[in-house]
Amino acid sequence: MMTKQEKSLTMTVLMTPDMVNFSGKVHGGIVLKLLDQVAYICAAKYAKSYVVTAALDNVFFKQSINVGELVTFHANINYVGRSSMEVGIIVVAADLLTNVKRHTNSCYFTMVAVDERGASIEVPRLQLETDMDKKLFAAGALRKQKRQETLEQNSDLQFDIE
């Protein structure tokens, strides 16, 4: 009997004063760190193995996040290759007093499953159960193709490091 795939994750974090930048808003680096943690957990649960971050695409900071807000990260495995997984994440900030919610961030992480030596390993095929699953998968495949094209176009770039 096939079990339901664990392909989604929701994590909620209270934004505290130690997370602010010089303007008094939650620092973008804090948000990026939390996004990476959420992507890791979602992909590791899905693959049932250790995973590493391979790419981060389309990070959009739509609105700033305030100290004291409850921030919820909604993650989903959108696309799966042989060893890679695209994790789409939507971030929603909620004011605890008014319960007003705002979509503050979105992004896509590419995570790769690896063994104890760091070599990539195969992950389970993604079960596409709904029309939305199919749309997310197709969009993820297109993003993967565009990432590969960008890498190929920039493969000859060299930087002098002194």
Secondary structure as UniProt FT lines:
FT   STRAND          8..14
FT   HELIX           17..19
FT   TURN            22..23
FT   STRAND          25..26
FT   HELIX           28..47
FT   STRAND          50..61
FT   TURN            67..68
FT   STRAND          70..80
FT   STRAND          84..94
FT   TURN            96..98
FT   STRAND          101..114
FT   TURN            116..117
FT   HELIX           131..153
FT   TURN            154..156
//
